[in-house]
């Protein structure tokens, strides 16, 4: 896989968003203590993120198509910075929730636009590129919970660590605006291509102006692939695995701090920092799974990752010391780290030529998972305790594993059906020779003699 300037720039959006997620999510229990609210009320920040993600599922493809991918990503990062400032200055839940929704719109638009751009840019290596992008984001984000824990331990609170997001978002937006329009950095729909780029959006277009005549047959073939039997089922299955992946990651980063505090009697700073173990697992596996997905069926890797998550949950759930809890979080992270990027890459593979539309569906489904899962676990924690509430984790993982297996089988069946259809397609019959056309002659043979010129009759 070739990592050029565009690839690294698009990775930057994952860095900014990853830092925010992994520095703020472990701080939610601390924010609840500051505001004097229950765990369920604190879980409403996940619901606010879901509202932003649902809006982003419509905004992202609309802005990419209308304003171009570069403007979409840079503007989205500006919204992230604005929302984080509002969150940091919020005196109560009534200000923090709208701020969360605003930054969630920006973050999801930036990630959705970047993932679709990477898939378009890298083609067959899309699964490796998307997985590595998420790995880069979570690797930088690994410092987030450590920074939050350190700030809490020295008495600064969690806000300084989260504030770093503003600087990262501004820096990445500056780099994005320096990338020329063209290729995967698609221009607004209907604009002319730049000399070094290519025209069009990720949607399959029927416009002859948007698609060069020489590429019309290729586009028609890609559009038709979406209706191959089994492809639609595979899309739904991978959408289900994506929902499970996002739910697992968010309930773990939101509430593992409380679980560690309850099970091990660790202090707030230490418990918050233990989330770094989860993020470390996330980061490490993404750099391994990316190359592996080019050699092993991604759907198989996805199914195995859900089993690894259950193993990590078992260690965490039974831990009685912070060190064992960290070990469980690392193993759980090794499982969760592969799930989201592989689910997205597999989902995008079911919609060739329409990656932005498929990514919008993923953003919508992921937003619902973010909104429901942390809130439900928080409400259960209020009712039965966080330890018992964490029993939902293996249930979600099992559902995700089943979806991955079914999706892999459906996608394989779709590919076999496509191959069989191509093999059964009739070949065009050779055209009969024109009796009035001159007979062909073998290469190297002398050309047939020209007919004698017509006689010229002198005029009288």
TILO-739760 format. One line per 4 residues: number of its first residue (from 1); their letters; for each residue x, y, z of C-alpha. Coordinates in nm, 2 decimals, always signed. Layout:
// TILO-739760
NUM = a = X:Y:Z  ...
//
This chain:
// TILO-739760
1 = xxxx = +0.00:+0.00:+0.00  +0.14:+0.34:-0.10  +0.12:+0.61:+0.17  +0.14:+0.94:+0.00
5 = xxxx = +0.08:+1.30:+0.11  -0.30:+1.26:+0.07  -0.31:+0.94:+0.28  -0.12:+1.09:+0.57
9 = xxxx = -0.33:+1.41:+0.56  -0.65:+1.21:+0.57  -0.50:+1.01:+0.86  -0.49:+1.34:+1.05
13 = xxxx = -0.86:+1.35:+1.09  -0.84:+1.02:+1.28  -0.57:+1.17:+1.50  -0.78:+1.47:+1.61
17 = xxxx = -1.10:+1.26:+1.66  -0.92:+0.98:+1.84  -0.76:+1.22:+2.08  -1.09:+1.36:+2.18
21 = xxxx = -1.27:+1.02:+2.22  -1.00:+0.86:+2.43  -0.93:+1.17:+2.65  -1.30:+1.26:+2.71
25 = xxxx = -1.48:+0.92:+2.73  -1.28:+0.80:+3.04  -1.35:+1.14:+3.20  -1.73:+1.11:+3.18
29 = xxxx = -1.76:+0.96:+3.54  -1.55:+1.26:+3.66  -1.78:+1.50:+3.48  -2.08:+1.33:+3.64
33 = xxxx = -1.92:+1.39:+3.98  -1.86:+1.76:+3.90  -2.21:+1.82:+3.78  -2.37:+1.60:+4.05
37 = xxxx = -2.56:+1.39:+3.81  -2.63:+1.02:+3.78  -2.45:+0.77:+3.55  -2.76:+0.75:+3.33
41 = xxxx = -2.76:+1.13:+3.29  -2.39:+1.13:+3.22  -2.46:+0.87:+2.95  -2.67:+1.13:+2.77
45 = xxxx = -2.34:+1.26:+2.63  -2.34:+0.94:+2.42  -2.69:+1.02:+2.32  -2.58:+1.37:+2.22
49 = xxxx = -2.30:+1.22:+2.01  -2.56:+1.00:+1.85  -2.77:+1.30:+1.75  -2.46:+1.46:+1.59
53 = xxxx = -2.38:+1.13:+1.41  -2.73:+1.10:+1.27  -2.71:+1.45:+1.14  -2.37:+1.38:+1.00
57 = xxxx = -2.50:+1.08:+0.81  -2.70:+1.33:+0.60  -2.46:+1.62:+0.61  -2.14:+1.43:+0.50
61 = xxxx = -2.25:+1.31:+0.16  -2.44:+1.63:+0.09  -2.14:+1.85:+0.17  -1.89:+1.63:-0.01
65 = xxxx = -2.11:+1.63:-0.32  -2.19:+2.01:-0.30  -1.87:+2.16:-0.17  -1.60:+1.89:-0.23
69 = xxxx = -1.42:+1.66:+0.00  -1.15:+1.91:+0.10  -1.40:+2.17:+0.22  -1.61:+1.91:+0.39
73 = xxxx = -1.32:+1.78:+0.60  -1.18:+2.12:+0.69  -1.52:+2.26:+0.79  -1.59:+1.95:+1.00
77 = xxxx = -1.27:+1.99:+1.19  -1.37:+2.35:+1.26  -1.69:+2.23:+1.42  -1.50:+1.98:+1.63
81 = xxxx = -1.29:+2.27:+1.77  -1.60:+2.48:+1.83  -1.78:+2.20:+2.01  -1.49:+2.11:+2.23
85 = xxxx = -1.46:+2.48:+2.35  -1.82:+2.47:+2.44  -1.78:+2.14:+2.63  -1.48:+2.27:+2.82
89 = xxxx = -1.66:+2.59:+2.93  -1.99:+2.41:+3.01  -2.12:+2.48:+3.36  -2.40:+2.22:+3.35
93 = xxxx = -2.55:+1.94:+3.15  -2.76:+2.18:+2.95  -2.46:+2.33:+2.79  -2.24:+2.02:+2.76
97 = xxxx = -2.50:+1.82:+2.57  -2.55:+2.07:+2.28  -2.17:+2.12:+2.26  -2.13:+1.74:+2.24
101 = xxxx = -2.38:+1.73:+1.95  -2.20:+2.00:+1.76  -1.86:+1.84:+1.79  -2.01:+1.50:+1.70
105 = xxxx = -2.14:+1.64:+1.38  -1.80:+1.77:+1.29  -1.61:+1.46:+1.40  -1.84:+1.22:+1.22
109 = xxxx = -1.84:+1.42:+0.90  -1.45:+1.44:+0.91  -1.42:+1.07:+0.97  -1.68:+0.97:+0.71
113 = xxxx = -1.54:+1.19:+0.44  -1.18:+1.07:+0.51  -1.27:+0.70:+0.52  -1.46:+0.72:+0.19
117 = xxxx = -1.17:+0.92:+0.05  -0.92:+0.66:+0.16  -1.13:+0.38:+0.01  -1.15:+0.56:-0.32
121 = xxxx = -0.78:+0.64:-0.32  -0.65:+0.29:-0.23  -0.90:+0.07:-0.41  -0.82:-0.30:-0.35
125 = xxxx = -0.61:-0.20:-0.04  -0.89:-0.01:+0.12  -0.93:-0.24:+0.41  -0.56:-0.20:+0.50
129 = xxxx = -0.58:+0.18:+0.46  -0.89:+0.23:+0.67  -0.76:+0.00:+0.94  -0.42:+0.17:+0.95
133 = xxxx = -0.59:+0.51:+0.96  -0.79:+0.41:+1.27  -0.47:+0.26:+1.41  -0.29:+0.59:+1.37
137 = xxxx = -0.57:+0.78:+1.54  -0.59:+0.54:+1.84  -0.21:+0.54:+1.87  -0.20:+0.91:+1.92
141 = xxxx = -0.52:+0.88:+2.13  -0.34:+0.64:+2.35  -0.18:+0.94:+2.52  -0.53:+1.09:+2.58
145 = xxxx = -0.64:+0.89:+2.89  -0.28:+0.90:+3.03  -0.29:+1.28:+2.99  -0.64:+1.30:+3.15
149 = xxxx = -0.53:+1.07:+3.44  -0.21:+1.28:+3.50  -0.40:+1.61:+3.49  -0.66:+1.47:+3.74
153 = xxxx = -0.38:+1.33:+3.97  -0.21:+1.67:+3.99  -0.53:+1.86:+4.05  -0.59:+2.02:+3.71
157 = xxxx = -0.90:+1.81:+3.63  -0.97:+1.64:+3.30  -1.02:+1.96:+3.09  -0.66:+2.04:+2.99
161 = xxxx = -0.62:+1.70:+2.83  -0.94:+1.73:+2.62  -0.84:+2.09:+2.52  -0.55:+1.95:+2.31
165 = xxxx = -0.82:+1.84:+2.06  -0.87:+2.21:+1.96  -0.50:+2.25:+1.85  -0.50:+1.91:+1.67
169 = xxxx = -0.82:+1.99:+1.48  -0.69:+2.33:+1.37  -0.35:+2.18:+1.26  -0.51:+1.90:+1.05
173 = xxxx = -0.76:+2.14:+0.89  -0.46:+2.36:+0.77  -0.29:+2.06:+0.61  -0.62:+1.95:+0.45
177 = xxxx = -0.66:+2.29:+0.28  -0.32:+2.26:+0.13  -0.41:+1.94:-0.06  -0.50:+2.01:-0.42
181 = xxxx = -0.85:+1.92:-0.54  -0.86:+1.61:-0.76  -0.86:+1.23:-0.74  -0.99:+1.11:-0.40
185 = xxxx = -1.01:+1.47:-0.28  -1.31:+1.51:-0.50  -1.43:+1.85:-0.62  -1.79:+1.97:-0.60
189 = xxxx = -2.03:+1.78:-0.82  -2.04:+1.92:-1.17  -1.71:+2.11:-1.16  -1.44:+2.05:-1.41
193 = xxxx = -1.15:+1.82:-1.32  -0.81:+1.98:-1.24  -0.52:+1.88:-1.47  -0.38:+1.65:-1.21
197 = xxxx = -0.70:+1.51:-1.07  -1.01:+1.32:-1.18  -1.37:+1.43:-1.19  -1.66:+1.29:-1.01
201 = xxxx = -1.79:+1.20:-0.67  -1.80:+0.86:-0.50  -2.16:+0.81:-0.61  -2.22:+0.62:-0.93
205 = xxxx = -2.33:+0.88:-1.18  -2.53:+0.86:-1.49  -2.40:+1.19:-1.62  -2.18:+1.17:-1.93
209 = xxxx = -2.01:+1.49:-1.81  -1.92:+1.33:-1.48  -1.79:+1.00:-1.62  -1.56:+0.99:-1.92
213 = xxxx = -1.70:+0.79:-2.21  -1.41:+0.54:-2.19  -1.50:+0.46:-1.83  -1.88:+0.42:-1.88
217 = xxxx = -1.86:+0.04:-1.91  -1.66:+0.01:-1.60  -1.90:+0.23:-1.40  -2.20:+0.04:-1.52
221 = xxxx = -2.04:-0.29:-1.42  -1.96:-0.16:-1.07  -2.31:-0.02:-1.02  -2.45:-0.35:-1.12
225 = xxxx = -2.24:-0.54:-0.87  -2.45:-0.39:-0.59  -2.75:-0.60:-0.70  -2.56:-0.93:-0.71
229 = xxxx = -2.76:-1.18:-0.49  -2.61:-1.18:-0.14  -2.44:-0.84:-0.16  -2.74:-0.67:+0.00
233 = xxxx = -2.75:-0.93:+0.28  -2.37:-0.88:+0.34  -2.42:-0.51:+0.36  -2.68:-0.55:+0.64
237 = xxxx = -2.46:-0.80:+0.83  -2.16:-0.58:+0.82  -2.37:-0.29:+0.93  -2.48:-0.50:+1.22
241 = xxxx = -2.12:-0.59:+1.31  -2.03:-0.22:+1.29  -2.30:-0.13:+1.54  -2.17:-0.40:+1.77
245 = xxxx = -1.82:-0.27:+1.73  -1.90:+0.09:+1.81  -2.12:-0.02:+2.11  -1.84:-0.23:+2.26
249 = xxxx = -1.58:+0.04:+2.22  -1.80:+0.31:+2.37  -1.94:+0.13:+2.67  -1.58:+0.02:+2.75
253 = xxxx = -1.43:+0.36:+2.72  -1.72:+0.53:+2.90  -1.77:+0.29:+3.20  -1.45:+0.08:+3.25
257 = xxxx = -1.32:+0.36:+3.47  -1.62:+0.31:+3.71  -1.58:-0.07:+3.69  -1.21:-0.05:+3.78
261 = xxxx = -1.28:+0.19:+4.07  -1.55:-0.04:+4.21  -1.36:-0.37:+4.16  -1.01:-0.26:+4.26
265 = xxxx = -1.07:+0.04:+4.49  -0.82:+0.24:+4.27  -0.82:+0.62:+4.28  -0.99:+0.83:+4.02
269 = xxxx = -0.66:+0.92:+3.84  -0.53:+0.56:+3.83  -0.87:+0.43:+3.72  -0.90:+0.68:+3.44
273 = xxxx = -0.54:+0.60:+3.32  -0.62:+0.23:+3.30  -0.83:+0.31:+2.99  -0.49:+0.36:+2.82
277 = xxxx = -0.46:-0.02:+2.83  -0.77:-0.06:+2.62  -0.65:+0.21:+2.37  -0.31:+0.04:+2.35
281 = xxxx = -0.47:-0.28:+2.24  -0.68:-0.09:+1.99  -0.38:+0.08:+1.84  -0.15:-0.23:+1.83
285 = xxxx = -0.39:-0.46:+1.65  -0.49:-0.21:+1.38  -0.13:-0.20:+1.25  -0.13:-0.58:+1.24
289 = xxxx = -0.48:-0.64:+1.11  -0.44:-0.40:+0.82  -0.17:-0.60:+0.64  -0.33:-0.93:+0.74
293 = xxxx = -0.66:-0.83:+0.58  -0.48:-0.84:+0.24  -0.39:-1.21:+0.30  -0.67:-1.35:+0.52
297 = xxxx = -1.04:-1.30:+0.45  -1.13:-0.98:+0.64  -1.47:-1.13:+0.75  -1.29:-1.42:+0.92
301 = xxxx = -1.06:-1.17:+1.10  -1.37:-0.97:+1.21  -1.54:-1.28:+1.36  -1.23:-1.38:+1.55
305 = xxxx = -1.20:-1.03:+1.69  -1.53:-1.05:+1.87  -1.42:-1.37:+2.04  -1.10:-1.19:+2.16
309 = xxxx = -1.31:-0.91:+2.30  -1.51:-1.16:+2.51  -1.18:-1.31:+2.65  -1.06:-0.96:+2.75
313 = xxxx = -1.40:-0.88:+2.91  -1.38:-1.20:+3.12  -1.04:-1.09:+3.26  -1.16:-0.74:+3.33
317 = xxxx = -1.48:-0.84:+3.48  -1.31:-1.07:+3.73  -1.02:-0.84:+3.81  -0.95:-0.75:+4.17
321 = xxxx = -0.63:-0.54:+4.11  -0.56:-0.25:+3.87  -0.28:-0.45:+3.69  -0.51:-0.74:+3.61
325 = xxxx = -0.78:-0.49:+3.50  -0.53:-0.33:+3.26  -0.44:-0.67:+3.12  -0.81:-0.74:+3.05
329 = xxxx = -0.85:-0.40:+2.89  -0.55:-0.46:+2.66  -0.69:-0.79:+2.55  -1.04:-0.64:+2.50
333 = xxxx = -0.87:-0.36:+2.30  -0.70:-0.62:+2.08  -1.04:-0.75:+1.98  -1.23:-0.41:+1.95
337 = xxxx = -0.95:-0.25:+1.76  -1.01:-0.47:+1.45  -1.39:-0.45:+1.46  -1.47:-0.10:+1.35
341 = xxxx = -1.22:-0.06:+1.06  -1.28:-0.41:+0.92  -1.66:-0.36:+0.94  -1.64:-0.03:+0.76
345 = xxxx = -1.41:-0.16:+0.49  -1.63:-0.47:+0.43  -1.94:-0.25:+0.42  -1.78:-0.02:+0.17
349 = xxxx = -1.68:-0.32:-0.04  -2.05:-0.40:-0.08  -2.12:-0.07:-0.25  -1.85:-0.02:-0.52
353 = xxxx = -1.86:+0.32:-0.67  -2.09:+0.45:-0.39  -1.86:+0.47:-0.09  -2.00:+0.80:+0.05
357 = xxxx = -2.35:+0.67:+0.05  -2.25:+0.35:+0.23  -2.04:+0.55:+0.47  -2.35:+0.77:+0.55
361 = xxxx = -2.54:+0.45:+0.64  -2.25:+0.35:+0.86  -2.24:+0.69:+1.03  -2.61:+0.67:+1.10
365 = xxxx = -2.60:+0.32:+1.24  -2.29:+0.40:+1.45  -2.46:+0.72:+1.58  -2.75:+0.51:+1.71
369 = xxxx = -2.51:+0.27:+1.87  -2.32:+0.55:+2.05  -2.65:+0.70:+2.16  -2.81:+0.39:+2.30
373 = xxxx = -2.52:+0.17:+2.43  -2.35:+0.40:+2.69  -2.69:+0.53:+2.81  -2.83:+0.17:+2.86
377 = xxxx = -2.52:+0.05:+3.04  -2.53:+0.37:+3.26  -2.89:+0.31:+3.34  -2.82:-0.05:+3.43
381 = xxxx = -2.53:+0.06:+3.64  -2.76:+0.29:+3.84  -3.01:+0.00:+3.89  -2.79:-0.31:+3.95
385 = xxxx = -2.43:-0.18:+3.97  -2.17:-0.13:+3.71  -2.02:-0.48:+3.76  -2.35:-0.66:+3.67
389 = xxxx = -2.43:-0.40:+3.40  -2.11:-0.51:+3.22  -2.27:-0.84:+3.14  -2.41:-0.68:+2.83
393 = xxxx = -2.06:-0.67:+2.67  -2.04:-1.05:+2.59  -2.40:-1.04:+2.46  -2.31:-0.76:+2.21
397 = xxxx = -1.99:-0.93:+2.11  -2.17:-1.26:+2.04  -2.42:-1.07:+1.82  -2.14:-0.90:+1.63
401 = xxxx = -1.96:-1.23:+1.58  -2.27:-1.39:+1.43  -2.32:-1.09:+1.20  -1.96:-1.11:+1.08
405 = xxxx = -1.99:-1.48:+1.00  -2.31:-1.44:+0.81  -2.18:-1.14:+0.63  -1.87:-1.32:+0.52
409 = xxxx = -2.07:-1.61:+0.38  -2.31:-1.37:+0.20  -2.02:-1.17:+0.05  -1.84:-1.49:-0.07
413 = xxxx = -2.17:-1.61:-0.23  -2.21:-1.28:-0.40  -1.86:-1.30:-0.55  -1.91:-1.66:-0.67
417 = xxxx = -2.24:-1.56:-0.83  -2.07:-1.27:-1.01  -1.79:-1.50:-1.14  -2.05:-1.76:-1.25
421 = xxxx = -2.25:-1.48:-1.42  -1.95:-1.36:-1.60  -1.86:-1.71:-1.71  -2.21:-1.78:-1.84
425 = xxxx = -2.23:-1.45:-2.04  -2.25:-1.53:-2.41  -1.96:-1.41:-2.62  -2.05:-1.20:-2.92
429 = xxxx = -2.06:-1.39:-3.25  -1.80:-1.30:-3.51  -1.93:-1.07:-3.78  -1.98:-1.22:-4.13
433 = xxxx = -1.73:-1.07:-4.38  -1.87:-0.81:-4.62  -1.87:-0.96:-4.97  -1.80:-0.61:-5.12
437 = xxxx = -1.50:-0.54:-4.89  -1.15:-0.64:-5.01  -1.02:-0.97:-4.88  -0.77:-0.94:-4.60
441 = xxxx = -0.41:-1.03:-4.66  -0.16:-1.19:-4.43  +0.09:-0.96:-4.26  +0.41:-0.94:-4.46
445 = xxxx = +0.24:-1.05:-4.78  +0.24:-0.80:-5.07  -0.06:-0.59:-5.09  -0.30:-0.67:-5.37
449 = xxxx = -0.24:-0.47:-5.69  -0.45:-0.16:-5.73  -0.71:-0.17:-6.01  -0.60:-0.01:-6.34
453 = xxxx = -0.69:+0.35:-6.38  -1.00:+0.42:-6.58  -0.92:+0.53:-6.94  -0.93:+0.90:-7.00
457 = xxxx = -1.12:+1.00:-7.31  -1.02:+1.32:-7.48  -1.30:+1.56:-7.52  -1.41:+1.64:-7.87
//
